[in-house]
Amino acid sequence: MELLTILLMAMLLGLKHALDPDHLVAVTTIVSEKKKARFSALVGAWWGVGHMTTILVVGSAIIYFNLFVSHSVEMLLEGVVGVMIIYLGVKAFYTLRASHKHEHAVSGSGSKWMLRPLIVGLLHGLAGSTGVAYLFLSTIQDKYLGVIYLLVFGAGTLISMVLATLLIGLPYSWSSDHKKINLLLTRFTGVLSVCFGVYYLYKTLFIS
């Protein structure tokens, strides 16, 4: 398979991978707490950095050292993702009420909020790294292309997620001047996230 074809495939798969429902639900709950579009893009960017990091590190280890990750470990990691989505939903549900009471404290939290999308991206990348690495091994024999493949794949997910979070953030940015609408929208997002997290956890533990 030619190098350009490999890179194109990696980019397209990365662009598509970022739009998986569990990814979008998780970042949406974080975006719902922000009031400006540029923060939405930063959420996507930091998620992409975290996702790319674990995909690159763990995926490279699997490819180069022929590591085998058992199905039970994969299910455990997916379960952690489900719990994380539930937590994000609960947090999003109560964030606005807390922010009304402690508005200055929240606004003064600095750049610490960026750790959340970074950690979420790291966990998503950790849960998905085995599938990405095994897909590479099943289609390409040259392991030295592995790092390049994973880098391009990670870049694709980062670009796609930044664009997605920009669009996702628009209704939250618009409703920031309408507190009741913003509160309703954010709480609906929180409930949706919890419901999806419970479904995701159930599917992982009892169906997969």
Secondary structure, 3 states (H helix, E strand, C coil): CCHHHHHHHHHHHHHHHCCCHHHHHHHHHHHCCCCCHHHHHHHHHHHHHHHHHHHHHHHHHHHHHCCCCCHHHHHHHHHHHHHHHHHHHHHHHHHHHHHHHCHHHHHCCCCHHHHHHHHHHHHHHHHHHHHHHHHHHHHCCCHHHHHHHHHHHHHHHHHHHHHHHHHHHHHHHHHHHCHHHHHHHHHHHHHHHHHHHHHHHHHHHHHC
